Amino acid sequence: MLSRSCFNLLNLDDYSSDRTRIPRVISMPGVISDYEDVGSQESDTASSLSQERRIIVANQLPLKGYCKDSSDGKKWCFDWDRDALVLQLRDGFPPDVEVVYVGCLGVEVDPLDQEEVAQLLFDKFKCVPTFLPLDLINKFYHGFCKHYLWPLFHYMLPLAPCHGVRFDKAMWQAYVSANKIFADKVMEVINPDDDYVWVHDYHLMILPTFLRKRYPRVKLGFFLHSTFPSSEIYRTLPVREEILRALLNCDLVGFQTFDYARHFLSCCSRMLGLDYQSKRGYIGLDYYGRTVSIKILPMGIHMGQIQSIMSLPDTARKVKELKEKYDGKIVLLGVDDMDMFKGISLKFMAFGLLLDENPVYRGSVVLVQIMNAPRSRGRDIQEVQNEINRVAEDVNRKYGSREYQPIVCVNGPVSFQDKVVYYVLSECVVVNAVRDGMNLVPYKYTVSRQGTPDLDKALGLENVATPRKSVIIVSEFIGCSPSLSGAIRVNPWDINSVAEAMFLGITMADSEKELRHEKHYKYITSHDVAYWARSFDQDLERACAEHYMKRCWGIGFGLNSRVVALGPNFRKLSVEHIVSAYNSTNSRLILLDYDGTMMPQDRVDKSPSPEVISVLNSLCNDPKNIVFIVSGRGKDSLGKWFHQCEKLGLSAEHGYFNRWTKNSEWESCRLAVDLDWKNIVLPIMEHYTEATDGSSIEQKESALVWHHQEADPDFGSCQAKELLDHLESVLANDPVVVKNGQQIVEVKPQGVSKGVVVKNLMETMRNKGKPADFVLCIGDDRSDEEMFEAIASSIAHRSLPDTAEVFACTVGQKPSMAKYYLDDTVEVIRMLQGLSAVSAQQQPKQPENLVSLEGSD
C-alpha cells in the first residue's frame, strides 16, 4: 500500500543544494520536554529577539520581480505585489508584529544567483524564497496540485483517462518533496518558542507534519482557500489519511464556509474515527490529547487598495471613456479565471437565452467577460478556451450585428484598475462558477459601485447624494454566496434560471437595488481582509494558549507521525512502575472493563482469546489478588465467555448482577427495581432501529441498549442524539438513567453503576480485614469513568490505606478521571502479562479465595 512507503518519501532525492538537515524522526515514543539539538542547525535569525513575529507560508511570495541590465551585468529588481492576499492580510496584525514570508518566486532565478537574491529578499522584504527546480515545479504545482488535487477538491473525479488526471505516485512524491523544502525554509527562520506560523492553501497541506515533528509545540495555523469536498469525493484520494493527519497537526484549521468545515469534520469522523465538540462557540477535535480548533471565516477584500484605485484621476478618465463606448447600453459583467469550474460557457448560454426570449434587449444589453490568464496549462485549459469561444461566437452571430456585439470578451492580463473601471460602469455582475472556494469579485464590485465624487461626475451623476445601487447574480456553489444575503442566487447548471436572474437584474426597481447594495456594502466594509486576518490570528493565539501546560509525546513515522499532548499529571502507565508496586503489595484488587479494554471494539467475535483467558487465570491463581471483569454485558454472555476462569469475578450489566467465582450464584443488586419502564422504552428503540440501517437493540435483564456502531457514522450519531432526547423526555419521572455512551444509548435503573461495584468490593475487603493496598482499574469509555471517580473518592475519604498503590488507567489518550493511560488493548494485555509473570515467579501456594462476595452489603 502507498501509505507504507510514506516514510521513504522523507528521503527522496535532494532537489536543492542548500537544504538544511532533515528533522529527526521520532522512532520510539518518548517525552519531549524541550527542543534538543536546535543550536547551530538553525538560522541566526532564530535568535532571542523579543519582537512578535508571524511567519506566513504560501505557494507564492507577494513579490513582483524582473531582471534589468546594468553596467555590472543583469540585476534582479523586486517590489511588493499589492494585489497579493498574503501581503494584504498583514493589516490585521498589530503594528509592532514583524511578518516574514516563505514561498516561491514568480520568476526563475539562475542557481548561481539564488544565494544573493535570497539575501536581498530577506534583508529588504523579510521574504524567504524556496527555489524549486523546474522539474519539481512541473510535478508538484502543474501536476499534483492543479491537475489532480484541484479538480478533485472541486468534485471532478478522473473517471476516464480523457476526463482528468489520475493519481500518480511520482507527482505525489514531488508534492511531498516540495512541502519538505518549504518546511526546511521555515525552520531556517523560525523561533519556535515565540513565532506563529500561518500556512495557506492546498499546495502545502502536509507541511504541518514536518513542522510539528521538528517542533512539538510549534504554534501552527492553516487556512484552506479552496473548497473541501464531501467525504464521498475525498475518500477516493489514495493519500487521504496522510493529508487529514497533516492538517490535524495544526492548532487551528480555517475554512471559508461551514459546508467546507462540515465536510472536513465528516472525513475525520469516517476515516479516523474522530468526533468534534462545540464549546462556547468554538468547534474542536480532540486529536491525541491536543485540541485542534476549526475556524469558519469567509475572507474579505482590502478596502484601502480598492478605494485608492477609485480615487485616482486616471480611473475617472477611464470610466468616462468606457461610458462613452457603451453609451445607452446596460452592461452585465463577468470577471473569471480561465478555468473549467468558472462556468463561463454556461453564463454565455444563459445570456443567449435571455436575448432569445427577450428580443427587446438585443442591441441594448451587453455582457462583458474579463478572462484572467489561466493559472495552469494543459489540454483541459485549451478545451475550456475552445468551448468559451464557440459559445460566444454562436451568440454573437445569432443576435449581434455590425454595430452590436452581445458578448465582449476581454482577455487577460487586465490590470486591477481596469477591472475597477468595469465594476463602476456595470449594472450587474454575474458570478456563475459551478464550484469555487470563495470568489471576491462580488465584494470588489459592490465597493466600486459605492463610487466617489470624481467617478460620479464621470458617470454623469449630478447629485452626489444619489443612493448607490448594485445587483449581484451569484452561484449557490461558491463560498461567498452565504455572505451575500441580498444577491440573486442561481444554480449555474440551470440555464433557464440564470437567464431569469439576468432578466430580474435588468428590470429590478432602483429602490430594490439600493436596498441590496446597502446591505452588501455594510457587510463587506466590516468584514474586510484585516478583519479576517485579525480574527484568525486571535483564534490561533487562543488555540496555542495551553502549549506549555502539557507534555509532548511523539508517535508514528513519516507522514503519519503526530504529537500527543498530555496533562502534567496524565502519563502512560509504565510496566516497570506497576510491576514494582505489584511485587511489594499483598492485598490487590484488579478491575477490568471488557469491550474496548480486553477486547478491541472492531472485533466481530467478542469472545475472549486464549491469550486473555490465560492471563486472567494466571492473575486469579495468585491468592493475593481479587480480579473482576466489570462490564455492561449481560450475565449470560459473560458467564459463557469466561467459563474457563473458575476464580474470576464477574460484574454484569454495570453491576446489576455479580458473581464471585464460576461456582458461585449470580446475585442481583438489592435495589427495589421496577422494570415496567421497559414497556415504554422498547417500542421507541424499535422505531429508531427500523429507521436507522445498521443499528440494533441489546436487551438485558436490567437495561436496554441501542447500538449504532454499524450504522452510517453521521446518521447514527444524529439518531442517537434524537433518541437520547426522546427517552429523557418520556422517562423524566421514572427511576432510570438514560446515558449516551460509545456508539450506544442505554437505559438502566438508577443506583446501578460500575462505581457502586468498586465501592462495594473495597468495603468487602475492608470488612474482612484485608483492605486493598493495590488497586488497578482499567477501562475505556464513559461508564468506566464511574469506577475512576469511585477510586478517587475512596482516596479522598481515606477509605484506602495511606500506602495503597492506586493505578486508574484509561485506554487511549483522552480527557479522563484516570491518571494513567495505555494506547490500546494490546498494551493492556501486555501489561497484565507482566503482572502475571510476577505472580508466577512467586510460586504461590494452592490458591484460596481472599474474601467472599457472599455477605457483602
C-alpha angles and dihedrals in degrees: 000000000000095000091064091062095050092097090057089056088071088068099049121142112297108257096186133048096218103043116145124240115292109254115256116267118232100237099171132027112264141145113269106203100166143000106281123194096012098124115094095009094070129074123268086243091070090076135131095287113153096206115109114246138194118200110207114199119193137149092253129039114230091248139111116210137189136169121233133184120249137168088271093051129261116354130193119232126189138186137175118278099227092194093060114111094213089059094047094050092067087079087075094060125085111269094246094056117107115220121209120190127209120189149096126299119239090228132063114247123198111250090238090059098042098092092050093045092048091054091047092051094048095046095046105029106015087240124145112202122211104211103207117189115247095247090052092049090052093053097036103040108018092032116037100016105041103025101036114017098035096052092043092051087051092054098259112133120196094238092160135017089252091051107065135315120296125223112288120192093210091056090048090052089051089051090052092047093050092049089050091053090050089050091050090053091051089051090055093063107023126112095202096198095057114014125094117216121208116190120196133215142332096305090075106035097131096043091093090066092059093047095045091049092053097039112027092191099042112144100236135175131176130195123194111209092182129070120276110220128227117272091255089063099035094051090065088070108104091213095044097129094047091056094043092050091047091055089047088058086073125088093220129023117191131202134185096232142016090248092061092046091047091053091050092049090048090053090050090051097046099039104030102023093238121148124199130224131204116220122179092336096314122111115217139177119208106224115177093324095316121106111225108202121215118213125197106198125151112216123244138205132255104260095190094055096051094042091051090052090049091052095055114110088223090059092056090049091052091047090053091050092049092047090054090049093053097032112159094012132109109231122212113190137208125182114184144147116251092260137138091235100052094084095224095149090048088052091052091050090052091050090050089052090050091055091044094054095037109042089174089075095056106112095013105063123060130186111210112196118194110198117199117212114272116262092218139024138230146094094302092059091051091049091052091049092051092048092050092048092048095051092044092051091048093052094044093047093048101042105017134085140191090280098035130056110181096197119041115190116202108193120210158287091072119170120241089244092056090049090053089053090056091045091054093051101042121099093202137012120214118205104181105166116154089214130000136159099228118321114202097200094105090052094051091045093052094050091046091052089057085074135188131248091263093049091047089054091049089052092049096247107152098187113064090196092063108132113252121241138190140162125213124194107192135178115244089225099068130086099244093055097088091052095053101070092166096053126105102248118209142179101239091208090060102079093185094054092049090050090049090050090053090051090050091049091053097045100037114124116256091238090058092048090051093052092049092047093050091050093050095043092053092052096043095049092049094045102047128146092274090055090048094050094042093051093049092046093051092049091048090055090049092048091053097044095103098044095112094042091072138059120236127231120188121213137166135034135261116338091354093060118118140164123246114213115208132187116249092255097038114086142154115274107250115215090213092053097049093042090056092052092043092053094053099049133080109192109052132178116196117187120186132183114213116209110061092006108057094009127043113245093231096057113113093201103061096186114115119261122241086254091059093046091050096051092045092051090049092053093044092052090063105093090212092064136083108191122190133178104213108193144155089229121111120265094244093057094045093045091051096045096047100037088120092061104078097176099039118116117224129201111187132192093017092306101317088118124034134184127181100200139355090266095049123095121249112256124200123216113270095240117125095243123189110200098186089110088076089075088062099040101045097062090048092051091046089055092053091045091054091049096045116063111217096025126117143182124239112202116205127178092251103023148030121223128194112204124199104168091114094049127090104289096232097040093042092053091046092051091046091056091047092048091049091053091045094051094044090055097048094041097045092118099038124097094245140107122229112204135182108215137167101321091329141095112209134189116197138155120279115258094034114111144127088252091063089052091055093049092048093050093049091048091050092052091047093049091051091055095252107101112187113264092177124042123180116180122175127181141143112208144047096281089058090057085072088063092049090049092050091051092049089049091051090053092048092050093044092241087142126058114270090241095051116132108225125190115180105179132182125200111241131013108285141118107295145154086236120097095210137048141193121202101232147337091282090062091046092056092044091053092048089050088055090055093046090052089058090050091050092051091054089060096215124212122250100311120247129185110267094209136354125239089213107095094029117132 
